[in-house]
Amino acid sequence: PSRETGELQRLRRENERLQRELRERAGSSVASPAVPAGAEWARVKPLMLQCLEQLEPMLATMPATPAFLDLQEEACEAYYELRRILLEAMALNPPRVQVL
């Protein structure tokens, strides 16, 4: 159990690191109205996909013990749903923001 707890803590730390990295790369503020929304999205979406791709191998490293099997299955399902949504969103072309 302590090894499993340590692995969960390691995965949480790695997740936090990736979230920080994404915020730093994408900028922590929302796009200014003077910047087209499409331009901001075009800048951020490859970073989102990059972070998501780093998550998949980490999920595979979860221990294959009875305590983790259900958690790993749920995590993988959530990963694939997030991936599907992100790819669907990437296929959209958001409209430009109009400043009035």
Disulfide bonds with the S-S distance in Angstrom:
none
